[in-house]
């Protein structure tokens, strides 16, 4: 028997798929339809307590409360940029913290969610990677970043581009995507969601097969050795292998792919790089997103000159590639995701 001063840690219902909820109600010897009732309260109604499940018997609610909590977490800090971008700090259900960015445009509100506390990938241009990996986020932690911000009702797009590598947390990411797009959940169109990844090959295959959301690949150099110098996972999952998987997949029904390319001064911003990039992605209907690099501590990487970036973009366009330069947003609050969108880019998410 537990001492009186100890409590059993309760499990969050928020973030559970319908299948998981069905397992829960089965364990509690409740009718199967109770799972759909619970999902309805979790994802379709704006409540935050099991006590609010008014069409479920009070006795059943009390039974649920013995082991479970609703599971929403309120943000602990909020910062607002002069351009309207916001950064939220959220606690996770295991007591850590993550950042979430909200990027507004004239007619859109894009939420950039984190999928891990820290990151294992250790990319040279990424501040999160330099902090190391701490833990995975649950599906509930991921969805809470969208559900618990001020702009929840006005959110038009979600991008998995915050802290962490989404495909390194594939199970929980896929659960969150299911809940976002399923009829029992938020019933969003997959066309409103984009996931960004460096390309973890086995999990990339799962992602392509088990979801319908858009894909963004972090490329950053067309040359293997150069990419390896800034992205250590290039050794395990070479970009050519990643692209081979993409070429085998049928991108139809308006599912889109884009390539993220952070422009680094005197490193990956020459016309030779542009030529190699064209050859590398040849035959893949896609967009190239050029991203300005913003200095982070403990790196010698530099920002590309504005004119050099424009010349790079122009060369890609002249050779048939769709290419945009992302506007820098929220710089004064050091937004959680460096991959922030212009109105033109948001319209394509």
Buried (B, 14 or more C-beta within 10 A) or exposed (E): EEEEEEEEEBBBBBBBBBEBBBEBBEEBEBEEEBBEBBBBBBBEEEBBEBEEBEEBEEEBBEBBBEBBBBBBBEBEEBBEBEBEBBBBBBBBBEEBBBBBBBBBBEEBBBBBBBBBBBBEBBBBBBBBBBEEBBBBBBBBBBBBBBBBBEBEEEBBBBBBBBBBBBBBBBEBBBBBBBBBBBEBBBEBEBBBBBBBBBBBBEBBBBBBEEBBBBBBBBBBBBBEEBBBEBBBBBEEBBBEEBBEBBEEBEBEEEBBBBBBBBBBBEBBBBEEBBBBBBEBBEEBEBBBBBBBBBEBEEBEBBBBEEEBBEBBBEBBEEBEBEBBBBBBBBBEBBBBBBBBBBEEBBEBB
